Amino acid sequence: MSWDVISDYIAWGFFIIGALFVIVGALGILRFPDFYTRIHASGLTDTLGAEFILIGMAIQAPSWLIAAKILMMMIFLLLTSPVATHAVAHAAWVGGLNPLTGKDLTYDEVTPTEEEPEGRV
Amino acid sequence: MMFVVASIAVLVSMALVLARAILGPTLYDRVLAGNSFGTKTVLLLGLMGYVTGRPDFLDIALLYALINFTGTIAILKFFRYRTMAGSMDDMRGQS
């Protein structure tokens, strides 16, 4: 089992995990009910999904220079994604966008039962 | 081969984020979707660099990561202060 074969398997694992996180994050951005919940989903893809895919690419890097470039890219993404997400959240908050709180978040209206006469609040 | 699989996943997630960018009721949804789309473009550029066997794509991807971040902050500043030209100290009057 030379290094090439091992690195292929490791890279496959990282790519699958990274692709999973990226798709789950994008699905979260699409389906979450409120802007402030979507920020959480976008944070997930930017940091975790991108990092796993970049690690997979770094493992497959043919030379040290390319691995160093990918490392720079990882460090930069790790530093700027949270800052950008925070900037969007702050601008939204200052811009007067109020989070969706209370009952609107529960899509399925729970049928009232004995111990919860008015349904789940 | 694995790069093709990863880039297909990134393309699918780009489509989902694009749907949110179009549907997004508020401005900030669209800015958030644009920012997320840009990060995925960085990933796609890197993967295409590996698929086509051209290492210089990674420089473009790194550059795009820088530009994407700057673009998002610029958009937010524009919608926050209604102008890009003003410096911070004469913004102090506006809330």
Backbone of each chain as ProteinMPNN parsed JSONL, in Angstrom:
{"seq_chain_A": "MSWDVISDYIAWGFFIIGALFVIVGALGILRFPDFYTRIHASGLTDTLGAEFILIGMAIQAPSWLIAAKILMMMIFLLLTSPVATHAVAHAAWVGGLNPLTGKDLTYDEVTPTEEEPEGRV", "coords_chain_A": {"N_chain_A": [[0.876, -1.187, 0.0], [1.243, 1.704, -1.205], [2.121, 5.178, -0.741], [0.604, 6.602, -2.587], [-1.742, 5.143, -3.008], [-2.833, 5.095, -0.476], [-3.15, 7.824, -0.028], [-5.06, 8.357, -1.906], [-7.342, 7.071, -0.88], [-7.664, 8.416, 1.565], [-8.103, 11.005, 0.613], [-10.443, 10.603, -0.822], [-12.197, 10.09, 1.326], [-12.151, 12.587, 2.67], [-13.158, 14.219, 0.66], [-15.742, 13.243, 0.329], [-16.895, 13.729, 2.827], [-16.606, 16.504, 2.92], [-18.116, 17.283, 0.673], [-20.585, 16.435, 1.532], [-21.044, 18.151, 3.721], [-21.069, 20.616, 2.4], [-23.299, 20.408, 0.736], [-25.318, 19.963, 2.615], [-25.176, 22.333, 4.027], [-25.862, 24.174, 2.028], [-28.44, 23.328, 1.515], [-29.535, 23.952, 3.958], [-29.353, 26.758, 3.874], [-31.244, 27.223, 1.977], [-33.65, 26.213, 3.016], [-34.193, 27.092, 5.612], [-36.315, 28.889, 7.926], [-35.928, 31.587, 8.501], [-34.036, 34.669, 8.253], [-31.958, 34.893, 10.135], [-31.555, 32.318, 10.923], [-30.608, 31.22, 8.648], [-28.079, 32.208, 8.443], [-26.627, 30.682, 10.153], [-26.53, 28.266, 8.734], [-25.071, 29.051, 6.506], [-22.666, 29.649, 7.621], [-21.841, 27.144, 8.304], [-21.285, 25.849, 5.832], [-19.3, 27.486, 4.715], [-17.091, 27.33, 6.422], [-16.667, 24.582, 7.434], [-17.34, 22.721, 5.327], [-15.822, 23.725, 3.178], [-13.268, 23.524, 4.268], [-12.837, 20.76, 4.563], [-12.899, 19.878, 1.896], [-10.756, 21.287, 0.89], [-8.695, 20.217, 2.388], [-8.705, 17.64, 1.389], [-7.874, 18.219, -1.208], [-5.355, 19.196, -0.631], [-4.046, 16.947, 0.225], [-3.866, 15.544, -2.109], [-2.048, 17.033, -3.445], [0.461, 17.557, -5.884], [2.92, 18.808, -5.433], [4.998, 20.552, -2.975], [4.62, 23.249, -3.132], [2.063, 23.67, -4.148], [0.581, 22.525, -2.137], [1.175, 24.336, -0.129], [-0.057, 26.621, -1.131], [-2.722, 25.855, -0.977], [-2.944, 25.582, 1.736], [-2.652, 28.258, 2.479], [-4.992, 29.199, 1.362], [-6.868, 27.868, 2.909], [-6.364, 28.929, 5.453], [-7.014, 31.595, 4.992], [-9.723, 31.435, 4.27], [-10.731, 30.446, 6.64], [-10.355, 32.622, 8.284], [-11.789, 34.75, 7.118], [-14.418, 34.0, 6.525], [-16.086, 33.8, 8.913], [-15.993, 36.524, 9.611], [-17.196, 37.814, 7.46], [-19.743, 36.693, 7.567], [-20.55, 37.638, 10.047], [-20.56, 40.347, 9.494], [-22.676, 40.539, 7.694], [-24.758, 39.759, 9.332], [-24.72, 41.769, 11.281], [-25.225, 44.024, 9.726], [-27.786, 43.375, 8.899], [-29.142, 43.377, 11.347], [-28.787, 46.021, 12.231], [-29.996, 47.181, 10.12], [-32.589, 46.78, 10.715], [-33.883, 44.358, 10.511], [-35.913, 42.05, 11.969], [-35.582, 39.128, 13.998], [-37.358, 36.041, 13.44], [-39.413, 35.125, 15.845], [-40.9, 32.988, 18.433], [-44.119, 31.621, 17.756], [-44.11, 31.401, 15.038], [-42.131, 29.848, 14.058], [-42.781, 27.218, 14.253], [-43.74, 24.915, 12.063], [-45.542, 22.724, 11.813], [-48.716, 22.55, 13.012], [-49.373, 21.579, 16.171], [-51.738, 19.225, 17.151], [-54.099, 20.04, 19.66], [-53.757, 18.493, 22.828], [-54.646, 16.614, 25.877], [-52.851, 17.372, 27.897], [-51.72, 19.557, 26.712], [-53.585, 21.899, 26.101], [-53.701, 24.148, 24.372], [-52.165, 23.384, 22.3], [-48.709, 22.951, 21.117], [-46.626, 25.593, 22.098]], "CA_chain_A": [[0.0, 0.0, 0.0], [2.14, 2.862, -1.264], [1.489, 6.414, -0.282], [-0.404, 7.097, -3.545], [-3.033, 4.467, -2.803], [-3.395, 5.559, 0.807], [-3.612, 9.218, -0.131], [-6.33, 8.377, -2.646], [-8.466, 6.722, 0.003], [-7.891, 9.509, 2.53], [-8.693, 12.143, -0.089], [-11.848, 10.253, -1.09], [-12.982, 10.303, 2.543], [-12.305, 14.024, 2.936], [-14.038, 14.838, -0.338], [-17.151, 12.867, 0.554], [-17.386, 14.459, 4.003], [-16.713, 17.917, 2.546], [-19.258, 17.472, -0.223], [-21.797, 16.294, 2.349], [-21.261, 19.385, 4.489], [-21.403, 21.724, 1.495], [-24.696, 20.27, 0.267], [-26.222, 20.153, 3.747], [-25.204, 23.77, 4.316], [-26.637, 24.887, 1.0], [-29.855, 22.99, 1.756], [-29.954, 24.751, 5.113], [-29.555, 28.143, 3.439], [-32.461, 27.319, 1.17], [-34.902, 25.816, 3.651], [-34.443, 27.624, 6.957], [-37.453, 29.797, 7.82], [-35.712, 33.006, 8.834], [-32.701, 35.079, 7.803], [-30.909, 34.67, 11.133], [-31.215, 30.885, 10.956], [-29.828, 30.888, 7.439], [-26.67, 32.577, 8.651], [-25.974, 29.512, 10.76], [-26.26, 27.27, 7.692], [-23.999, 29.503, 5.591], [-21.407, 29.511, 8.351], [-21.431, 25.734, 8.262], [-20.655, 25.466, 4.554], [-18.074, 28.246, 4.427], [-15.903, 26.887, 7.161], [-16.4, 23.139, 7.542], [-17.346, 22.041, 4.032], [-14.684, 24.178, 2.37], [-12.011, 23.033, 4.84], [-12.625, 19.335, 4.263], [-12.559, 19.7, 0.475], [-9.401, 21.806, 0.668], [-7.742, 19.247, 2.945], [-8.614, 16.564, 0.407], [-7.034, 18.682, -2.326], [-3.96, 19.341, -0.187], [-3.451, 15.609, 0.261], [-3.576, 15.119, -3.48], [-1.206, 18.034, -4.116], [1.667, 16.93, -6.414], [4.196, 19.378, -4.949], [4.821, 21.288, -1.708], [4.173, 24.623, -3.405], [0.597, 23.67, -4.286], [0.018, 22.281, -0.806], [1.286, 25.588, 0.638], [-1.112, 27.542, -1.593], [-4.016, 25.405, -0.433], [-2.927, 25.922, 3.164], [-2.957, 29.687, 2.573], [-6.41, 29.396, 1.067], [-7.642, 27.396, 4.068], [-6.239, 29.895, 6.56], [-7.747, 32.814, 4.657], [-11.172, 31.185, 4.363], [-11.088, 30.309, 8.054], [-10.369, 33.921, 8.946], [-12.706, 35.768, 6.593], [-15.827, 33.599, 6.459], [-16.877, 34.29, 10.052], [-16.09, 37.984, 9.624], [-18.202, 38.211, 6.472], [-21.073, 36.307, 8.065], [-20.908, 38.572, 11.12], [-20.874, 41.654, 8.909], [-24.027, 40.474, 7.127], [-25.724, 39.717, 10.439], [-24.77, 43.094, 11.915], [-25.913, 44.954, 8.818], [-29.219, 43.072, 8.926], [-29.699, 43.802, 12.629], [-28.858, 47.478, 12.237], [-30.941, 47.558, 9.075], [-33.95, 46.696, 11.226], [-34.54, 43.076, 10.221], [-36.097, 41.396, 13.269], [-35.65, 37.678, 13.856], [-38.677, 35.409, 13.539], [-39.404, 34.381, 17.125], [-42.221, 32.583, 18.887], [-44.837, 30.485, 17.199], [-44.059, 31.274, 13.58], [-41.111, 28.899, 13.603], [-43.237, 25.814, 14.23], [-44.581, 24.766, 10.873], [-46.681, 21.801, 11.959], [-49.572, 22.938, 14.146], [-49.596, 20.358, 16.965], [-53.153, 19.174, 17.555], [-54.141, 20.171, 21.13], [-54.042, 17.251, 23.582], [-55.134, 16.953, 27.216], [-51.938, 18.145, 28.755], [-51.378, 20.821, 26.041], [-54.867, 22.259, 25.465], [-53.689, 25.109, 23.239], [-51.144, 22.919, 21.337], [-47.364, 23.344, 21.568], [-46.412, 27.004, 21.777]], "C_chain_A": [[0.906, 1.228, 0.0], [1.358, 4.104, -0.874], [0.404, 6.853, -1.259], [-1.752, 6.462, -3.249], [-3.674, 4.981, -1.51], [-3.931, 6.973, 0.653], [-4.895, 9.284, -0.927], [-7.49, 8.104, -1.708], [-8.745, 7.853, 0.987], [-8.591, 10.668, 1.828], [-10.144, 11.852, -0.416], [-12.698, 10.529, 0.156], [-13.226, 11.779, 2.787], [-13.265, 14.646, 1.937], [-15.49, 14.512, -0.054], [-17.693, 13.645, 1.751], [-17.573, 15.922, 3.645], [-17.904, 18.166, 1.658], [-20.551, 17.367, 0.561], [-22.084, 17.6, 3.089], [-21.683, 20.525, 3.574], [-22.857, 21.627, 1.076], [-25.665, 20.498, 1.421], [-26.325, 21.636, 4.082], [-26.031, 24.52, 3.296], [-28.121, 24.594, 1.163], [-30.379, 23.8, 2.929], [-30.215, 26.188, 4.718], [-30.878, 28.266, 2.717], [-33.706, 27.149, 2.025], [-35.145, 26.439, 5.012], [-35.469, 28.755, 6.884], [-37.084, 31.269, 7.872], [-34.302, 33.363, 8.452], [-31.642, 34.665, 8.81], [-30.613, 33.188, 11.288], [-30.383, 30.504, 9.744], [-28.352, 31.24, 7.611], [-25.92, 31.401, 9.237], [-25.608, 28.508, 9.685], [-25.102, 27.731, 6.812], [-22.66, 29.429, 6.294], [-20.889, 28.09, 8.268], [-20.715, 25.419, 6.96], [-19.322, 26.17, 4.395], [-16.895, 27.66, 5.158], [-15.707, 25.387, 6.99], [-16.329, 22.472, 6.172], [-16.124, 22.422, 3.212], [-13.398, 23.591, 2.927], [-11.784, 21.581, 4.467], [-12.239, 19.141, 2.803], [-11.143, 20.189, 0.226], [-8.358, 20.853, 1.264], [-7.571, 18.09, 1.971], [-7.739, 16.958, -0.767], [-5.58, 18.776, -1.896], [-3.287, 17.977, -0.156], [-3.057, 15.163, -1.139], [-2.578, 16.055, -4.158], [0.084, 17.381, -4.601], [2.944, 17.523, -5.853], [3.919, 20.203, -3.706], [4.279, 22.686, -1.958], [2.649, 24.667, -3.465], [-0.037, 23.426, -2.934], [0.088, 23.561, 0.019], [0.213, 26.568, 0.186], [-2.451, 27.138, -1.01], [-4.075, 25.721, 1.044], [-3.244, 27.402, 3.346], [-4.452, 29.925, 2.346], [-7.249, 28.982, 2.269], [-7.596, 28.419, 5.179], [-7.078, 31.119, 6.261], [-9.243, 32.589, 4.783], [-11.591, 31.082, 5.818], [-11.195, 31.673, 8.716], [-11.508, 34.799, 8.438], [-14.151, 35.302, 6.591], [-16.604, 34.054, 7.681], [-17.032, 35.805, 10.048], [-17.169, 38.432, 8.643], [-19.596, 37.876, 6.978], [-21.503, 37.259, 9.173], [-21.293, 39.927, 10.54], [-22.283, 41.653, 8.34], [-25.049, 40.513, 8.254], [-25.846, 41.092, 11.086], [-25.52, 44.077, 11.031], [-27.41, 44.682, 8.837], [-29.836, 43.582, 10.214], [-29.839, 45.324, 12.668], [-29.883, 47.941, 11.204], [-32.383, 47.355, 9.493], [-34.647, 45.403, 10.912], [-34.682, 42.327, 11.536], [-36.191, 39.893, 13.078], [-37.06, 37.166, 14.073], [-38.712, 34.63, 14.848], [-40.821, 33.888, 17.424], [-42.817, 31.538, 17.989], [-44.596, 30.341, 15.71], [-43.098, 30.178, 13.158], [-41.657, 27.494, 13.517], [-44.173, 25.653, 13.044], [-45.795, 23.924, 11.19], [-47.465, 22.2, 13.213], [-49.886, 21.659, 14.927], [-51.054, 20.349, 17.404], [-53.204, 19.203, 19.084], [-54.495, 18.849, 21.785], [-54.434, 17.652, 25.01], [-54.124, 17.832, 27.915], [-51.491, 19.413, 28.043], [-52.626, 21.337, 25.343], [-54.704, 23.212, 24.295], [-52.612, 24.693, 22.23], [-49.79, 23.42, 21.765], [-47.109, 24.79, 21.14], [-44.97, 27.158, 21.311]], "O_chain_A": [[1.289, 1.732, 1.056], [0.139, 4.088, -0.704], [-0.609, 7.412, -0.841], [-2.78, 7.141, -3.237], [-4.872, 5.261, -1.453], [-5.019, 7.292, 1.134], [-5.737, 10.148, -0.679], [-8.498, 8.81, -1.73], [-9.898, 8.212, 1.224], [-9.541, 11.246, 2.356], [-10.993, 12.736, -0.307], [-13.774, 11.119, 0.066], [-14.349, 12.193, 3.073], [-14.086, 15.491, 2.296], [-16.366, 15.368, -0.174], [-18.811, 14.159, 1.707], [-18.579, 16.526, 4.016], [-18.632, 19.14, 1.849], [-21.504, 18.103, 0.304], [-23.212, 18.093, 3.087], [-22.557, 21.316, 3.93], [-23.573, 22.629, 1.057], [-26.703, 21.138, 1.25], [-27.406, 22.142, 4.383], [-26.815, 25.401, 3.65], [-28.962, 25.475, 0.981], [-31.514, 24.277, 2.911], [-31.19, 26.786, 5.172], [-31.561, 29.285, 2.825], [-34.706, 27.836, 1.814], [-36.255, 26.312, 5.529], [-35.501, 29.5, 5.905], [-37.819, 32.114, 7.361], [-33.449, 32.484, 8.331], [-30.579, 34.163, 8.444], [-29.527, 32.826, 11.741], [-29.561, 29.589, 9.8], [-27.485, 30.628, 6.988], [-24.767, 31.137, 8.898], [-24.51, 27.952, 9.701], [-24.255, 26.93, 6.415], [-21.634, 29.178, 5.663], [-19.685, 27.848, 8.174], [-19.656, 24.792, 6.972], [-18.331, 25.558, 3.996], [-15.816, 27.506, 4.585], [-14.685, 24.958, 6.455], [-15.379, 21.745, 5.88], [-15.467, 21.563, 2.624], [-12.52, 23.196, 2.16], [-10.674, 21.2, 4.096], [-11.357, 18.339, 2.494], [-10.404, 19.588, -0.554], [-7.269, 20.698, 0.712], [-6.46, 17.611, 1.744], [-6.957, 16.151, -1.269], [-4.675, 18.481, -2.675], [-2.103, 17.856, -0.47], [-2.044, 14.491, -1.329], [-2.29, 15.881, -5.342], [0.753, 16.71, -3.815], [3.962, 16.833, -5.791], [2.769, 20.522, -3.403], [3.573, 23.249, -1.122], [2.02, 25.569, -2.914], [-1.058, 24.028, -2.602], [-0.831, 23.852, 0.786], [-0.369, 27.272, 1.012], [-3.231, 27.993, -0.593], [-5.131, 26.087, 1.56], [-4.001, 27.774, 4.243], [-5.086, 30.728, 3.03], [-8.222, 29.652, 2.615], [-8.617, 28.752, 5.78], [-7.77, 31.636, 7.137], [-9.96, 33.429, 5.327], [-12.659, 31.56, 6.201], [-12.023, 31.87, 9.606], [-12.133, 35.515, 9.221], [-15.05, 36.141, 6.65], [-17.678, 34.638, 7.534], [-18.08, 36.321, 10.436], [-17.962, 39.322, 8.95], [-20.522, 38.675, 6.839], [-22.668, 37.648, 9.245], [-22.223, 40.578, 11.017], [-23.012, 42.636, 8.477], [-26.068, 41.198, 8.163], [-26.95, 41.533, 11.405], [-26.342, 44.86, 11.508], [-28.217, 45.611, 8.798], [-30.926, 44.154, 10.197], [-30.872, 45.851, 13.082], [-30.551, 48.958, 11.387], [-33.304, 47.699, 8.751], [-35.871, 45.32, 11.024], [-33.675, 41.997, 12.164], [-36.802, 39.423, 12.118], [-37.854, 37.771, 14.793], [-38.093, 33.57, 14.945], [-41.793, 34.292, 16.785], [-42.108, 30.656, 17.505], [-44.846, 29.272, 15.153], [-43.207, 29.633, 12.06], [-41.101, 26.653, 12.811], [-45.275, 26.201, 13.034], [-46.928, 24.31, 10.9], [-46.936, 22.184, 14.325], [-50.571, 20.767, 14.425], [-51.551, 21.33, 17.958], [-52.451, 18.485, 19.741], [-55.42, 18.162, 21.353], [-54.545, 18.835, 25.33], [-54.459, 18.886, 28.456], [-50.926, 20.291, 28.694], [-52.732, 21.232, 24.121], [-55.456, 23.13, 23.324], [-52.183, 25.501, 21.407], [-49.701, 24.235, 22.684], [-47.339, 25.166, 19.991], [-44.543, 28.265, 20.98]]}, "seq_chain_B": "MMFVVASIAVLVSMALVLARAILGPTLYDRVLAGNSFGTKTVLLLGLMGYVTGRPDFLDIALLYALINFTGTIAILKFFRYRTMAGSMDDMRGQS", "coords_chain_B": {"N_chain_B": [[-10.878, 11.543, -10.67], [-12.216, 11.645, -8.227], [-12.211, 14.337, -7.931], [-14.065, 15.165, -9.769], [-16.409, 14.195, -8.686], [-16.533, 15.687, -6.321], [-16.705, 18.244, -7.403], [-19.141, 18.111, -8.703], [-20.826, 17.932, -6.487], [-20.34, 20.436, -5.362], [-21.363, 22.018, -7.402], [-24.069, 21.353, -7.298], [-24.72, 22.368, -4.797], [-24.257, 25.009, -5.296], [-26.358, 25.572, -7.026], [-28.49, 25.338, -5.264], [-27.957, 27.435, -3.488], [-28.136, 29.519, -5.237], [-30.831, 29.442, -5.78], [-31.799, 30.313, -3.323], [-30.754, 32.88, -3.439], [-32.275, 34.025, -5.431], [-34.869, 33.679, -4.47], [-34.791, 34.896, -2.039], [-36.323, 36.86, 0.388], [-35.439, 39.215, 1.712], [-32.94, 41.829, 1.385], [-30.64, 41.079, 2.687], [-30.653, 38.353, 2.706], [-29.958, 37.867, 0.101], [-27.406, 38.938, -0.068], [-26.092, 37.295, 1.674], [-26.421, 34.837, 0.349], [-24.988, 35.41, -1.944], [-22.42, 35.704, -0.905], [-21.973, 33.11, 0.068], [-22.13, 31.753, -2.319], [-19.877, 32.724, -3.575], [-17.828, 31.632, -2.038], [-18.185, 28.981, -2.682], [-17.502, 29.123, -5.328], [-14.796, 29.488, -5.137], [-14.027, 26.986, -4.216], [-14.806, 25.453, -6.397], [-13.137, 26.42, -8.39], [-10.653, 25.595, -7.442], [-11.015, 22.827, -7.592], [-11.447, 22.513, -10.316], [-8.975, 23.193, -11.177], [-7.535, 20.964, -10.416], [-8.846, 18.998, -11.886], [-8.391, 19.698, -14.549], [-5.744, 19.597, -14.474], [-4.107, 21.85, -14.141], [-2.108, 23.767, -12.286], [-2.2, 26.522, -11.864], [-4.74, 27.379, -11.45], [-5.233, 27.403, -8.797], [-4.122, 29.715, -7.805], [-5.847, 31.574, -8.872], [-8.122, 30.829, -7.501], [-7.437, 31.438, -4.888], [-7.194, 34.192, -5.137], [-9.789, 34.839, -5.78], [-11.074, 34.221, -3.457], [-10.183, 36.291, -1.832], [-11.291, 38.511, -3.184], [-14.001, 37.983, -3.093], [-14.646, 38.218, -0.405], [-14.063, 40.922, 0.006], [-15.902, 42.051, -1.723], [-18.373, 41.385, -0.574], [-18.268, 42.835, 1.822], [-18.17, 45.379, 0.751], [-20.639, 45.639, -0.542], [-22.297, 45.562, 1.662], [-21.505, 47.853, 2.977], [-22.322, 49.759, 1.184], [-25.126, 49.511, 1.209], [-25.53, 50.153, 3.763], [-24.692, 52.787, 4.301], [-25.625, 54.126, 2.173], [-23.834, 55.291, 0.449], [-20.71, 54.921, -1.251], [-18.657, 56.607, -1.232], [-18.122, 58.203, 0.959], [-15.984, 58.833, 3.805], [-15.173, 57.228, 6.966], [-15.365, 59.077, 9.096], [-17.042, 61.15, 8.333], [-19.314, 59.742, 8.226], [-20.264, 59.622, 10.674], [-22.367, 61.183, 11.428], [-24.681, 60.025, 10.296], [-27.017, 57.497, 11.337]], "CA_chain_B": [[-12.253, 11.086, -10.617], [-12.83, 12.164, -7.007], [-12.413, 15.778, -8.077], [-15.309, 15.369, -10.514], [-17.52, 13.981, -7.748], [-16.615, 16.838, -5.413], [-17.175, 19.456, -8.106], [-20.595, 17.972, -8.925], [-21.49, 18.293, -5.227], [-20.256, 21.891, -5.2], [-22.29, 22.63, -8.371], [-25.441, 21.181, -6.789], [-24.965, 23.315, -3.693], [-24.332, 26.353, -5.88], [-27.716, 25.765, -7.537], [-29.385, 25.583, -4.124], [-27.717, 28.78, -2.95], [-28.664, 30.464, -6.243], [-32.286, 29.509, -5.58], [-32.045, 31.213, -2.203], [-30.434, 34.258, -3.84], [-33.408, 34.536, -6.22], [-36.101, 33.712, -3.664], [-34.554, 35.571, -0.765], [-37.174, 38.037, 0.483], [-34.782, 40.479, 2.095], [-31.647, 42.101, 0.73], [-29.507, 40.44, 3.37], [-30.597, 36.967, 2.225], [-29.247, 37.805, -1.188], [-25.98, 39.174, 0.162], [-25.572, 36.067, 2.291], [-26.335, 33.801, -0.687], [-23.872, 35.773, -2.813], [-21.163, 35.393, -0.213], [-21.798, 31.662, 0.085], [-21.876, 31.342, -3.706], [-18.482, 33.053, -3.882], [-16.949, 30.635, -1.405], [-18.248, 27.741, -3.467], [-16.739, 29.333, -6.568], [-13.385, 29.253, -4.803], [-13.826, 25.527, -4.195], [-14.937, 24.899, -7.753], [-11.923, 26.785, -9.136], [-9.583, 24.709, -7.036], [-11.268, 21.475, -8.114], [-11.214, 22.506, -11.767], [-7.532, 23.187, -11.366], [-7.059, 19.581, -10.327], [-9.436, 18.174, -12.963], [-7.739, 19.975, -15.832], [-4.307, 19.422, -14.346], [-3.394, 23.117, -14.268], [-1.994, 24.253, -10.907], [-2.361, 27.968, -11.673], [-6.116, 27.693, -11.045], [-5.306, 27.617, -7.345], [-3.867, 31.133, -7.545], [-7.105, 32.284, -9.163], [-9.08, 30.535, -6.425], [-7.04, 32.22, -3.71], [-7.516, 35.588, -5.406], [-11.237, 35.003, -5.754], [-11.488, 34.225, -2.049], [-9.965, 37.654, -1.344], [-12.222, 39.461, -3.812], [-15.364, 37.704, -2.651], [-14.827, 38.801, 0.921], [-14.106, 42.377, -0.121], [-17.165, 42.422, -2.382], [-19.485, 41.304, 0.38], [-18.203, 43.967, 2.751], [-18.473, 46.617, 0.005], [-22.096, 45.706, -0.739], [-22.944, 45.897, 2.933], [-21.263, 49.261, 3.292], [-23.147, 50.61, 0.318], [-26.524, 49.544, 1.646], [-25.595, 50.683, 5.13], [-24.498, 54.243, 4.327], [-26.202, 54.687, 0.938], [-22.822, 55.815, -0.478], [-19.411, 54.299, -1.042], [-17.577, 57.589, -1.355], [-17.818, 58.883, 2.205], [-15.065, 58.138, 4.72], [-15.886, 56.833, 8.18], [-15.662, 60.111, 10.096], [-18.249, 61.949, 8.042], [-20.481, 58.87, 8.367], [-20.692, 59.519, 12.079], [-23.661, 61.839, 11.579], [-25.802, 59.111, 10.006], [-27.115, 56.474, 12.396]], "C_chain_B": [[-12.938, 11.683, -9.378], [-13.061, 13.664, -7.134], [-13.719, 16.054, -8.815], [-16.497, 15.214, -9.573], [-17.676, 15.194, -6.845], [-17.131, 18.064, -6.152], [-18.651, 19.332, -8.446], [-21.343, 18.368, -7.66], [-21.477, 19.804, -5.046], [-21.228, 22.559, -6.167], [-23.729, 22.512, -7.88], [-25.702, 22.2, -5.692], [-24.999, 24.739, -4.216], [-25.737, 26.612, -6.405], [-28.663, 26.073, -6.38], [-29.205, 26.999, -3.605], [-28.246, 29.818, -3.924], [-30.171, 30.583, -6.09], [-32.594, 30.431, -4.418], [-31.755, 32.653, -2.608], [-31.608, 34.844, -4.617], [-34.625, 34.692, -5.328], [-35.974, 34.711, -2.521], [-35.408, 36.801, -0.592], [-36.389, 39.308, 0.76], [-33.461, 40.619, 1.34], [-30.558, 41.251, 1.34], [-29.466, 38.956, 3.041], [-29.755, 36.888, 0.968], [-27.756, 38.026, -0.982], [-25.355, 37.915, 0.763], [-25.415, 34.977, 1.239], [-25.181, 34.109, -1.632], [-22.552, 35.432, -2.186], [-20.914, 33.888, -0.221], [-21.489, 31.135, -1.311], [-20.409, 31.591, -4.06], [-17.536, 32.044, -3.267], [-16.979, 29.344, -2.192], [-17.52, 27.894, -4.785], [-15.261, 29.084, -6.324], [-13.115, 27.755, -4.83], [-13.859, 24.964, -5.604], [-13.687, 25.209, -8.572], [-10.782, 25.848, -8.766], [-9.761, 23.327, -7.627], [-11.033, 21.435, -9.62], [-9.715, 22.539, -12.048], [-6.989, 21.776, -11.327], [-7.59, 18.761, -11.496], [-8.682, 18.417, -14.26], [-6.227, 19.895, -15.703], [-3.515, 20.694, -14.504], [-3.31, 23.761, -12.886], [-2.245, 25.741, -10.771], [-3.809, 28.329, -11.333], [-6.174, 28.01, -9.558], [-4.998, 29.064, -7.007], [-5.147, 31.933, -7.783], [-8.085, 32.055, -8.028], [-8.733, 31.353, -5.193], [-7.426, 33.681, -3.9], [-9.019, 35.815, -5.28], [-11.754, 34.992, -4.326], [-11.312, 35.633, -1.473], [-11.052, 38.587, -1.874], [-13.634, 39.249, -3.296], [-15.628, 38.345, -1.304], [-14.962, 40.325, 0.82], [-15.43, 42.825, -0.733], [-18.324, 42.416, -1.413], [-19.463, 42.505, 1.312], [-18.564, 45.258, 2.023], [-19.98, 46.75, -0.183], [-22.769, 46.153, 0.552], [-22.719, 47.359, 3.268], [-22.156, 50.152, 2.442], [-24.582, 50.675, 0.847], [-26.637, 50.101, 3.05], [-25.548, 52.199, 5.121], [-24.986, 54.885, 3.05], [-25.137, 55.285, 0.044], [-21.534, 55.084, -0.206], [-18.343, 55.354, -0.842], [-17.168, 58.097, 0.011], [-16.816, 58.101, 3.036], [-15.794, 57.949, 6.047], [-16.251, 58.036, 9.031], [-16.823, 60.989, 9.65], [-19.482, 61.046, 7.978], [-21.044, 58.977, 9.777], [-22.039, 60.179, 12.252], [-24.792, 60.859, 11.355], [-25.827, 58.01, 11.058], [-26.569, 55.172, 11.862]], "O_chain_B": [[-14.071, 12.161, -9.45], [-13.984, 14.209, -6.529], [-14.402, 17.04, -8.537], [-17.46, 15.978, -9.634], [-18.785, 15.679, -6.622], [-17.908, 18.841, -5.598], [-19.357, 20.34, -8.478], [-22.365, 19.052, -7.727], [-22.474, 20.392, -4.628], [-21.858, 23.555, -5.813], [-24.519, 23.446, -8.021], [-26.763, 22.822, -5.649], [-25.687, 25.591, -3.653], [-26.264, 27.716, -6.264], [-29.525, 26.946, -6.485], [-30.183, 27.687, -3.313], [-28.744, 30.866, -3.515], [-30.736, 31.666, -6.245], [-33.522, 31.236, -4.487], [-32.451, 33.564, -2.159], [-31.908, 36.029, -4.48], [-35.334, 35.696, -5.401], [-36.968, 35.3, -2.095], [-35.246, 37.744, -1.368], [-36.624, 40.345, 0.139], [-32.947, 39.669, 0.748], [-29.669, 40.759, 0.645], [-28.399, 38.343, 3.079], [-28.951, 35.974, 0.79], [-26.933, 37.385, -1.636], [-24.243, 37.525, 0.41], [-24.408, 34.269, 1.222], [-24.476, 33.203, -2.076], [-21.653, 34.925, -2.857], [-19.799, 33.436, -0.48], [-20.702, 30.204, -1.479], [-19.778, 30.787, -4.747], [-16.555, 31.643, -3.892], [-15.954, 28.683, -2.362], [-16.977, 26.924, -5.313], [-14.557, 28.545, -7.179], [-12.114, 27.303, -5.386], [-13.05, 24.109, -5.965], [-13.226, 24.375, -9.351], [-10.043, 25.369, -9.626], [-8.805, 22.715, -8.103], [-10.494, 20.462, -10.147], [-9.248, 21.978, -13.04], [-6.099, 21.421, -12.099], [-6.873, 17.922, -12.041], [-8.367, 17.477, -14.989], [-5.502, 20.094, -16.678], [-2.369, 20.653, -14.951], [-4.315, 24.247, -12.365], [-2.487, 26.207, -9.657], [-4.083, 29.471, -10.964], [-7.028, 28.771, -9.103], [-5.537, 29.6, -6.039], [-5.49, 32.834, -7.019], [-8.801, 32.973, -7.628], [-9.616, 31.896, -4.529], [-7.914, 34.334, -2.978], [-9.469, 36.833, -4.752], [-12.739, 35.658, -4.007], [-12.163, 36.118, -0.728], [-11.654, 39.352, -1.121], [-14.378, 40.206, -3.085], [-16.684, 38.936, -1.077], [-15.831, 40.936, 1.443], [-16.008, 43.833, -0.327], [-19.159, 43.32, -1.419], [-20.497, 43.122, 1.568], [-19.195, 46.14, 2.607], [-20.539, 47.833, -0.009], [-23.671, 46.991, 0.552], [-23.615, 48.033, 3.776], [-22.678, 51.163, 2.911], [-25.177, 51.749, 0.925], [-27.724, 50.483, 3.482], [-26.293, 52.839, 5.863], [-24.783, 56.083, 2.853], [-25.471, 55.758, -1.042], [-21.275, 54.668, 0.924], [-17.255, 55.059, -0.348], [-15.994, 58.396, 0.226], [-16.784, 56.871, 2.992], [-16.903, 58.453, 6.229], [-17.322, 58.05, 9.638], [-17.533, 61.529, 10.498], [-20.582, 61.527, 7.706], [-22.142, 58.498, 10.058], [-22.799, 59.785, 13.136], [-25.76, 60.842, 12.116], [-24.788, 57.636, 11.603], [-26.551, 54.17, 12.578]]}, "name": "protein", "num_of_chains": 2, "seq": "MSWDVISDYIAWGFFIIGALFVIVGALGILRFPDFYTRIHASGLTDTLGAEFILIGMAIQAPSWLIAAKILMMMIFLLLTSPVATHAVAHAAWVGGLNPLTGKDLTYDEVTPTEEEPEGRVMMFVVASIAVLVSMALVLARAILGPTLYDRVLAGNSFGTKTVLLLGLMGYVTGRPDFLDIALLYALINFTGTIAILKFFRYRTMAGSMDDMRGQS"}
